[in-house]
Amino acid sequence: MLVHCSSLLGNRITGPIPGELANISTLTDLLLTSNNLTGELSATLAKLTTLKELLIQGSGLSGPIPSGIASMTKLSDLDLSFNKLSGPIPENFSGLSNTDFIYLTGNSLTGPLPAWMLKLKNRYWLDLRLTVPDNNVKQSGGLRGNYGSE
């Protein structure tokens, strides 16, 4: 059986993301937006190297962003916004050369912007807000926009 798209948008799914999803080798779109997920974003999802869209907006995920997402080299849209993700943005995301949109808004990410973000080409759209716990300042607007050379 071939599965290309798994859209489970707004289905009030609870619990962690099932690791078995990583075994669907033909999956191109994984849409888990607006659910009640718990736990961390599973590093096993990195096995989904055929994914073009990974959209898990506002679903309650916590913990760090797995660096394994960088192995999803066909990814065009990555939306992990409005979760409870924390920690730094992985430096190895520079390998997401086919990614046009990265949405990380509304999380509790920390640390400096990775160097690759400052070198983005015009085709990228980057939307994020960072919490800076060292001086208890929350950037309400964060960084938003089309970054890269003009």
GROMACS elastic network, one bead per residue, 0.5 to 0.9 nm:
[ bonds ]
;  ai    aj funct       b0    kb
    2    24     6  0.83860   500
    2    25     6  0.87013   500
    2    26     6  0.62551   500
    2    27     6  0.80664   500
    3     6     6  0.73764   500
    3    24     6  0.71293   500
    3    25     6  0.83367   500
    3    26     6  0.57873   500
    3    27     6  0.55680   500
    3    28     6  0.81171   500
    4    24     6  0.87452   500
    4    25     6  0.89835   500
    4    26     6  0.56841   500
    4    28     6  0.50186   500
    4    29     6  0.64054   500
    4    30     6  0.87008   500
    4    51     6  0.88224   500
    5    26     6  0.87528   500
    5    27     6  0.58705   500
    5    28     6  0.58479   500
    5    30     6  0.61512   500
    5    31     6  0.78807   500
    6    27     6  0.73635   500
    6    28     6  0.83242   500
    6    29     6  0.61290   500
    6    30     6  0.51015   500
    6    31     6  0.61587   500
    6    32     6  0.82091   500
    7    29     6  0.75624   500
    7    30     6  0.61954   500
    7    32     6  0.65250   500
    7    33     6  0.86757   500
    8    11     6  0.59436   500
    8    12     6  0.88271   500
    8    13     6  0.80849   500
    8    30     6  0.80744   500
    8    31     6  0.58391   500
    8    32     6  0.51524   500
    8    33     6  0.73207   500
    8    34     6  0.88068   500
    8    35     6  0.82099   500
    9    12     6  0.83050   500
    9    13     6  0.89908   500
    9    31     6  0.60125   500
    9    32     6  0.51395   500
    9    34     6  0.60221   500
    9    35     6  0.69583   500
    9    56     6  0.87420   500
   10    13     6  0.77236   500
   10    32     6  0.74495   500
   10    33     6  0.61945   500
   10    35     6  0.52747   500
   10    36     6  0.87645   500
   10    59     6  0.89233   500
   11    14     6  0.89944   500
   11    32     6  0.85157   500
   11    33     6  0.87918   500
   11    34     6  0.74669   500
   11    35     6  0.60274   500
   11    36     6  0.86452   500
   12    34     6  0.71927   500
   12    36     6  0.56002   500
   12    37     6  0.83091   500
   12    59     6  0.89585   500
   13    16     6  0.89943   500
   13    32     6  0.86539   500
   13    34     6  0.87244   500
   13    35     6  0.52044   500
   13    36     6  0.55446   500
   13    37     6  0.64450   500
   13    59     6  0.89509   500
   14    17     6  0.85787   500
   14    35     6  0.68454   500
   14    38     6  0.68317   500
   15    18     6  0.84893   500
   15    36     6  0.70468   500
   15    39     6  0.73946   500
   16    19     6  0.85024   500
   16    36     6  0.89433   500
   16    37     6  0.54890   500
   16    39     6  0.55390   500
   16    40     6  0.73999   500
   16    41     6  0.81293   500
   16    42     6  0.84002   500
   16    61     6  0.82766   500
   17    20     6  0.86403   500
   17    21     6  0.79572   500
   17    32     6  0.89489   500
   17    37     6  0.68705   500
   17    38     6  0.77834   500
   17    39     6  0.80975   500
   17    40     6  0.83632   500
   17    41     6  0.72675   500
   17    42     6  0.70475   500
   18    21     6  0.59497   500
   18    22     6  0.82852   500
   18    42     6  0.83845   500
   19    22     6  0.58417   500
   19    23     6  0.79208   500
   19    42     6  0.69436   500
   19    43     6  0.88192   500
   19    44     6  0.63430   500
   19    45     6  0.71514   500
   20    23     6  0.54500   500
   20    24     6  0.76465   500
   20    44     6  0.87126   500
   20    45     6  0.89468   500
   21    24     6  0.57168   500
   21    25     6  0.88436   500
   21    27     6  0.87067   500
   21    44     6  0.87107   500
   21    45     6  0.72777   500
   21    48     6  0.83839   500
   22    25     6  0.71882   500
   22    27     6  0.87226   500
   22    44     6  0.61014   500
   22    45     6  0.50496   500
   22    46     6  0.74948   500
   22    47     6  0.57156   500
   22    48     6  0.56649   500
   23    26     6  0.88730   500
   23    45     6  0.87423   500
   23    47     6  0.76224   500
   23    48     6  0.76869   500
   24    27     6  0.56847   500
   24    48     6  0.73987   500
   25    28     6  0.86484   500
   25    47     6  0.80111   500
   25    48     6  0.63118   500
   25    49     6  0.77984   500
   25    50     6  0.70357   500
   26    48     6  0.81652   500
   26    49     6  0.89949   500
   26    50     6  0.64910   500
   26    51     6  0.82414   500
   27    30     6  0.72291   500
   27    48     6  0.70024   500
   27    49     6  0.86560   500
   27    50     6  0.62464   500
   27    51     6  0.60051   500
   27    52     6  0.86387   500
   28    48     6  0.80964   500
   28    49     6  0.85246   500
   28    50     6  0.53926   500
   28    52     6  0.51909   500
   28    53     6  0.66070   500
   28    54     6  0.85994   500
   28    74     6  0.88583   500
   28    75     6  0.86472   500
   29    50     6  0.85707   500
   29    51     6  0.56027   500
   29    52     6  0.58028   500
   29    54     6  0.61917   500
   29    55     6  0.80984   500
   30    51     6  0.73155   500
   30    52     6  0.84155   500
   30    53     6  0.61387   500
   30    54     6  0.51066   500
   30    55     6  0.63152   500
   30    56     6  0.80545   500
   31    53     6  0.74822   500
   31    54     6  0.61736   500
   31    56     6  0.61623   500
   31    57     6  0.86978   500
   32    35     6  0.65724   500
   32    37     6  0.88969   500
   32    54     6  0.81480   500
   32    55     6  0.60625   500
   32    57     6  0.72354   500
   32    58     6  0.89736   500
   32    59     6  0.73657   500
   33    55     6  0.60209   500
   33    58     6  0.60480   500
   33    59     6  0.59135   500
   33    79     6  0.88307   500
   33    80     6  0.87902   500
   34    37     6  0.88075   500
   34    56     6  0.74309   500
   34    57     6  0.61657   500
   34    58     6  0.51027   500
   34    60     6  0.84908   500
   35    56     6  0.84202   500
   35    57     6  0.84597   500
   35    58     6  0.70744   500
   35    60     6  0.74433   500
   36    58     6  0.82952   500
   36    59     6  0.51549   500
   36    60     6  0.57823   500
   36    61     6  0.83527   500
   37    40     6  0.89326   500
   37    59     6  0.53739   500
   37    60     6  0.52393   500
   37    61     6  0.59399   500
   38    41     6  0.88405   500
   38    59     6  0.79694   500
   38    60     6  0.58747   500
   38    61     6  0.54233   500
   38    62     6  0.71744   500
   39    42     6  0.84287   500
   39    60     6  0.79274   500
   39    61     6  0.55985   500
   39    62     6  0.56584   500
   39    63     6  0.73349   500
   40    43     6  0.85775   500
   40    61     6  0.55164   500
   40    63     6  0.51818   500
   40    64     6  0.71950   500
   40    65     6  0.82519   500
   40    66     6  0.88393   500
   40    85     6  0.80823   500
   41    44     6  0.87076   500
   41    45     6  0.79829   500
   41    61     6  0.63552   500
   41    62     6  0.71883   500
   41    63     6  0.73626   500
   41    64     6  0.76825   500
   41    65     6  0.68598   500
   41    66     6  0.69173   500
   41    85     6  0.87190   500
   42    45     6  0.58029   500
   42    46     6  0.81433   500
   42    66     6  0.73644   500
   43    46     6  0.58057   500
   43    47     6  0.83464   500
   43    65     6  0.87286   500
   43    66     6  0.56381   500
   43    67     6  0.78849   500
   43    68     6  0.61516   500
   43    69     6  0.76931   500
   44    47     6  0.58650   500
   44    48     6  0.81804   500
   44    68     6  0.80928   500
   45    48     6  0.55960   500
   45    49     6  0.85946   500
   45    68     6  0.79513   500
   45    69     6  0.74805   500
   46    49     6  0.66176   500
   46    66     6  0.82859   500
   46    67     6  0.85622   500
   46    68     6  0.50654   500
   46    69     6  0.51377   500
   46    70     6  0.76957   500
   46    71     6  0.62046   500
   46    72     6  0.64085   500
   47    50     6  0.85762   500
   47    68     6  0.83434   500
   47    69     6  0.86898   500
   47    71     6  0.78419   500
   47    72     6  0.78169   500
   48    51     6  0.57489   500
   48    69     6  0.88623   500
   48    71     6  0.85183   500
   48    72     6  0.66603   500
   49    52     6  0.85553   500
   49    69     6  0.88005   500
   49    71     6  0.64840   500
   49    73     6  0.66191   500
   49    74     6  0.68451   500
   49    75     6  0.81331   500
   50    72     6  0.69085   500
   50    73     6  0.79559   500
   50    74     6  0.61181   500
   50    75     6  0.76966   500
   51    54     6  0.68791   500
   51    72     6  0.65028   500
   51    73     6  0.82427   500
   51    74     6  0.61375   500
   51    75     6  0.55807   500
   51    76     6  0.83813   500
   52    72     6  0.80487   500
   52    73     6  0.84711   500
   52    74     6  0.53844   500
   52    76     6  0.51604   500
   52    77     6  0.65426   500
   52    78     6  0.85076   500
   52    98     6  0.89714   500
   52    99     6  0.84539   500
   53    74     6  0.86707   500
   53    75     6  0.57828   500
   53    76     6  0.60198   500
   53    78     6  0.61840   500
   53    79     6  0.82615   500
   54    75     6  0.74117   500
   54    76     6  0.85112   500
   54    77     6  0.62885   500
   54    78     6  0.50861   500
   54    79     6  0.63096   500
   54    80     6  0.80201   500
   55    77     6  0.73876   500
   55    78     6  0.59326   500
   55    80     6  0.63776   500
   55    81     6  0.86890   500
   56    59     6  0.62682   500
   56    61     6  0.84838   500
   56    78     6  0.82927   500
   56    79     6  0.59362   500
   56    80     6  0.51761   500
   56    81     6  0.73347   500
   56    82     6  0.88595   500
   56    83     6  0.82946   500
   57    60     6  0.84212   500
   57    79     6  0.59340   500
   57    80     6  0.50806   500
   57    82     6  0.57873   500
   57    83     6  0.66275   500
   57   103     6  0.87400   500
   57   104     6  0.88955   500
   58    61     6  0.80605   500
   58    80     6  0.76609   500
   58    81     6  0.62960   500
   58    83     6  0.50848   500
   58    84     6  0.86808   500
   58   106     6  0.87978   500
   59    80     6  0.87513   500
   59    81     6  0.88485   500
   59    82     6  0.74639   500
   59    83     6  0.59023   500
   59    84     6  0.87360   500
   60    82     6  0.77730   500
   60    84     6  0.60379   500
   60    85     6  0.85693   500
   61    80     6  0.87357   500
   61    82     6  0.89183   500
   61    83     6  0.52959   500
   61    84     6  0.55871   500
   61    85     6  0.63931   500
   62    65     6  0.86473   500
   62    83     6  0.66114   500
   62    86     6  0.68663   500
   62   107     6  0.88961   500
   63    66     6  0.88439   500
   63    84     6  0.69908   500
   63    86     6  0.53120   500
   63    87     6  0.73714   500
   64    67     6  0.86978   500
   64    85     6  0.56059   500
   64    86     6  0.50478   500
   64    87     6  0.53481   500
   64    88     6  0.73368   500
   64    89     6  0.83311   500
   64    90     6  0.89907   500
   64   109     6  0.83514   500
   65    68     6  0.86381   500
   65    69     6  0.80840   500
   65    80     6  0.88078   500
   65    85     6  0.66520   500
   65    86     6  0.73296   500
   65    87     6  0.74613   500
   65    88     6  0.77096   500
   65    89     6  0.68366   500
   65    90     6  0.70468   500
   66    69     6  0.60436   500
   66    70     6  0.84812   500
   66    90     6  0.74709   500
   67    70     6  0.59626   500
   67    71     6  0.83056   500
   67    89     6  0.84200   500
   67    90     6  0.54562   500
   67    91     6  0.78907   500
   67    92     6  0.66154   500
   67    93     6  0.72034   500
   68    71     6  0.56504   500
   68    72     6  0.77929   500
   68    92     6  0.85712   500
   68    93     6  0.88197   500
   69    72     6  0.55111   500
   69    73     6  0.84485   500
   69    92     6  0.89074   500
   69    93     6  0.74700   500
   69    96     6  0.85209   500
   70    73     6  0.66113   500
   70    75     6  0.89781   500
   70    90     6  0.84078   500
   70    92     6  0.61520   500
   70    94     6  0.75684   500
   70    95     6  0.58038   500
   70    96     6  0.57966   500
   71    74     6  0.86635   500
   71    93     6  0.86150   500
   71    95     6  0.75115   500
   71    96     6  0.76905   500
   72    75     6  0.56266   500
   72    95     6  0.87336   500
   72    96     6  0.71153   500
   73    76     6  0.84929   500
   73    95     6  0.69774   500
   73    96     6  0.53855   500
   73    97     6  0.68093   500
   73    98     6  0.64901   500
   73    99     6  0.78958   500
   74    96     6  0.77105   500
   74    97     6  0.82301   500
   74    98     6  0.59190   500
   74    99     6  0.74092   500
   75    78     6  0.70390   500
   75    96     6  0.70127   500
   75    97     6  0.84848   500
   75    98     6  0.61310   500
   75    99     6  0.53761   500
   75   100     6  0.83615   500
   76    96     6  0.83480   500
   76    97     6  0.86935   500
   76    98     6  0.55533   500
   76   100     6  0.52475   500
   76   101     6  0.65821   500
   76   102     6  0.86068   500
   77    98     6  0.88832   500
   77    99     6  0.58486   500
   77   100     6  0.60980   500
   77   102     6  0.62808   500
   77   103     6  0.82853   500
   78    99     6  0.74230   500
   78   100     6  0.84032   500
   78   101     6  0.61220   500
   78   103     6  0.62129   500
   78   104     6  0.83946   500
   79   101     6  0.77110   500
   79   102     6  0.59355   500
   79   104     6  0.64389   500
   79   105     6  0.87717   500
   80    83     6  0.67343   500
   80    85     6  0.82768   500
   80   102     6  0.80771   500
   80   103     6  0.60000   500
   80   104     6  0.53087   500
   80   105     6  0.77217   500
   80   106     6  0.89765   500
   80   107     6  0.84465   500
   81    84     6  0.86859   500
   81    85     6  0.86092   500
   81   102     6  0.89809   500
   81   103     6  0.55562   500
   81   106     6  0.56507   500
   81   107     6  0.64917   500
   81   127     6  0.86950   500
   81   128     6  0.78914   500
   82    85     6  0.83725   500
   82   104     6  0.73718   500
   82   105     6  0.60267   500
   82   107     6  0.56314   500
   83   104     6  0.86442   500
   83   105     6  0.85699   500
   83   106     6  0.66565   500
   83   107     6  0.55733   500
   83   108     6  0.84963   500
   84   106     6  0.78112   500
   84   107     6  0.51814   500
   84   108     6  0.63074   500
   84   109     6  0.87663   500
   85   104     6  0.87982   500
   85   106     6  0.87281   500
   85   107     6  0.52364   500
   85   108     6  0.57850   500
   85   109     6  0.65041   500
   86    89     6  0.87283   500
   86   107     6  0.66324   500
   86   110     6  0.66904   500
   87    90     6  0.88601   500
   87   108     6  0.72312   500
   87   110     6  0.50565   500
   87   111     6  0.70949   500
   88    91     6  0.83170   500
   88   109     6  0.56686   500
   88   110     6  0.50570   500
   88   111     6  0.52895   500
   88   112     6  0.74976   500
   88   113     6  0.81600   500
   88   114     6  0.84978   500
   89    92     6  0.88039   500
   89    93     6  0.79122   500
   89   109     6  0.70418   500
   89   110     6  0.77202   500
   89   111     6  0.77676   500
   89   112     6  0.84316   500
   89   113     6  0.72898   500
   89   114     6  0.69141   500
   90    93     6  0.57303   500
   90    94     6  0.85793   500
   90   114     6  0.74416   500
   91    94     6  0.66113   500
   91   113     6  0.87713   500
   91   114     6  0.55354   500
   91   115     6  0.75585   500
   91   116     6  0.73039   500
   91   117     6  0.89982   500
   92    95     6  0.60276   500
   92    96     6  0.83003   500
   92   114     6  0.88654   500
   92   116     6  0.85406   500
   93    96     6  0.55151   500
   93    97     6  0.85892   500
   93   114     6  0.88747   500
   93   116     6  0.79006   500
   93   117     6  0.89638   500
   94    97     6  0.68418   500
   94   114     6  0.87571   500
   94   115     6  0.87361   500
   94   116     6  0.55357   500
   94   117     6  0.76526   500
   94   120     6  0.88692   500
   95    98     6  0.85425   500
   96    99     6  0.54779   500
   96   100     6  0.89244   500
   97   100     6  0.82663   500
   99   102     6  0.72694   500
   99   123     6  0.88923   500
   99   124     6  0.71527   500
  100   123     6  0.61270   500
  100   125     6  0.61251   500
  100   126     6  0.84562   500
  101   123     6  0.85703   500
  101   124     6  0.58150   500
  101   126     6  0.61274   500
  101   127     6  0.81034   500
  102   124     6  0.77128   500
  102   125     6  0.62863   500
  102   126     6  0.50513   500
  102   127     6  0.63386   500
  102   128     6  0.82343   500
  103   125     6  0.80833   500
  103   126     6  0.60942   500
  103   128     6  0.61066   500
  104   107     6  0.65960   500
  104   109     6  0.84861   500
  104   126     6  0.79730   500
  104   127     6  0.59881   500
  104   129     6  0.70182   500
  104   130     6  0.89429   500
  105   108     6  0.88347   500
  105   127     6  0.58496   500
  105   130     6  0.79211   500
  105   142     6  0.81335   500
  105   143     6  0.88699   500
  105   144     6  0.86797   500
  106   109     6  0.87400   500
  106   128     6  0.71160   500
  106   129     6  0.60852   500
  106   130     6  0.80795   500
  107   128     6  0.81073   500
  107   129     6  0.69756   500
  107   130     6  0.72586   500
  107   131     6  0.79173   500
  108   129     6  0.78807   500
  108   130     6  0.62365   500
  108   131     6  0.53624   500
  108   132     6  0.84654   500
  109   128     6  0.88868   500
  109   129     6  0.75279   500
  109   130     6  0.51975   500
  109   131     6  0.58134   500
  109   132     6  0.80163   500
  110   113     6  0.87377   500
  110   130     6  0.60149   500
  110   131     6  0.57424   500
  110   132     6  0.59195   500
  110   133     6  0.73907   500
  111   114     6  0.85398   500
  111   130     6  0.81852   500
  111   131     6  0.85416   500
  111   132     6  0.73579   500
  112   115     6  0.86507   500
  113   116     6  0.82326   500
  113   117     6  0.66117   500
  113   118     6  0.77176   500
  114   117     6  0.56598   500
  114   118     6  0.73927   500
  115   118     6  0.55098   500
  115   119     6  0.69776   500
  116   119     6  0.51945   500
  116   120     6  0.65632   500
  117   120     6  0.54518   500
  117   126     6  0.85388   500
  117   147     6  0.76845   500
  117   148     6  0.80412   500
  118   147     6  0.71310   500
  118   148     6  0.65390   500
  119   147     6  0.78813   500
  119   148     6  0.56460   500
  119   149     6  0.74804   500
  120   123     6  0.79912   500
  120   124     6  0.65435   500
  120   146     6  0.86296   500
  120   147     6  0.59728   500
  120   149     6  0.73001   500
  121   124     6  0.60779   500
  121   146     6  0.86218   500
  121   147     6  0.70407   500
  121   149     6  0.61350   500
  121   150     6  0.84897   500
  122   125     6  0.78376   500
  122   146     6  0.64291   500
  122   147     6  0.64280   500
  122   148     6  0.53034   500
  122   149     6  0.63644   500
  122   150     6  0.69481   500
  123   146     6  0.77166   500
  123   147     6  0.86920   500
  123   148     6  0.84438   500
  124   145     6  0.89774   500
  124   146     6  0.62955   500
  124   147     6  0.70033   500
  124   148     6  0.79195   500
  125   144     6  0.82265   500
  125   145     6  0.61875   500
  125   147     6  0.69834   500
  126   143     6  0.79229   500
  126   144     6  0.61578   500
  126   145     6  0.58484   500
  126   146     6  0.61932   500
  126   147     6  0.69553   500
  127   142     6  0.83050   500
  127   143     6  0.64504   500
  127   145     6  0.62433   500
  127   146     6  0.84140   500
  128   141     6  0.85045   500
  128   142     6  0.60754   500
  128   143     6  0.55370   500
  128   144     6  0.59618   500
  128   145     6  0.89033   500
  129   138     6  0.84525   500
  129   139     6  0.65702   500
  129   140     6  0.71619   500
  129   141     6  0.65205   500
  129   143     6  0.58213   500
  129   144     6  0.76881   500
  130   138     6  0.69813   500
  130   139     6  0.62404   500
  130   140     6  0.84580   500
  130   141     6  0.88802   500
  130   142     6  0.58759   500
  130   143     6  0.78273   500
  131   136     6  0.79443   500
  131   137     6  0.67654   500
  131   139     6  0.62796   500
  131   140     6  0.87783   500
  131   142     6  0.84544   500
  132   135     6  0.63243   500
  132   136     6  0.60920   500
  132   137     6  0.55260   500
  132   138     6  0.59352   500
  132   139     6  0.75680   500
  133   137     6  0.65145   500
  133   138     6  0.76967   500
  134   137     6  0.78158   500
  135   138     6  0.88036   500
  137   140     6  0.89597   500
  138   141     6  0.88363   500
  138   142     6  0.82932   500
  139   143     6  0.84992   500
  141   144     6  0.74320   500
  144   147     6  0.82911   500
  147   150     6  0.85240   500
